[in-house]
Amino acid sequence: MKKIASTLPNMLLSLTLIALVAAGLLAWVKTITNEPIRLAEEKKQTEALQQVLPAFDKIETEQDDDGMVYKAYKDNKWVGTAVKCTSMGFNGDVVVMVGFDSSSQLIDYVVLQQAETPGLGTKMVDWFKDKANIKGKKMDINHPLTVDKDGGEVQAITAATISSRAFLEAVNNAYRIANGHDATTAATSINEN
């Protein structure tokens, strides 16, 4: 077999062919994985709604500027609201699904996405259920949940105060959205006080 000469046009042709094959393979993999990824995300969201809301037989969904709102009904009676909300953590977005019953009591939460520091900020998944139990808290727009280092009543994750603040910001914004208050306006007015 004759060796191809090592010239600039031959090298460019070789690199172009390699790039085209790699791009084609990546596009093919993306195409075959899109549907399983979408189904996995839908399943995760459905399980989160079932965890954070009382028993329901119907969900109404609406998009808010700051999050997604899910109103749950049982026998055509409103039983609670869940809000999918995002805040900025230490290493990126913290996405939380938070559920409230009809009396504004926090039922439960599920951390859907976070990229916090392993062993520190990642503890938020269970910390606020076990150590700093916020489940069952009666929420109030005028008294948002804050960490103890900021004068609040919620124990922050040890060595991960920024992650704790981000988590509680998402929970507070979810409550404001669930109750029809503008999250950004309410957050600004609370921070000014």
C-alpha positions, 0 to 999 in steps of 0.5 A: 500500500502506497503511503500518502504524502504528508503535504498541507492539503492532505493533512487538511483533508484528513483532519476534515474527514475526521472532524466530519465523522466525529460530528456525525457520530455525536449527532447520531448519539444525541438523536438516540439519547434525546428521548430517554433523557426526556422520559427520565426528566419527566419521570423525575418531575412526576415523582417530585410532584408526588412527593411534595404535594398531598394526594391529587388526581389532577394537576394544572400547570402554569409558567411564571416568570420565575418558575413553574407552578403546579396546582394540585386538585383532588375531586376538583378541590384545590389541595396544594401548590408545587413550584419549581424554582431556581436560585444561584448557588456556590457552583451554579443553579440550584433547582428545587421543587417545593410543595405547599398545602392550602394553608401555606404550610411547606409539605416537602421539597426535592432538589432536582438539580445542583452542582454544589461542592461534594460533601458540603453544599450537596448535603442540601438534598437531606440537610433541610429535612434532617438537621434543619427540618423545614418540612411542616413550616408555616410560611409567611411572605413577611418573614422568609426562611433565613439561615442562622448566620443571617439572624434566621431560625434555619441552621445552615449547612456546616461550611456551606452557608452560600449553598444554604442561602441559595436553597432557602432563597429558592424555597422563599421564591417558590412560596412567593410564586405560589401565593401570587407575589412577584419573587424579585420585588419581594426579595428586593424589599426584604433585602432592603429592610 
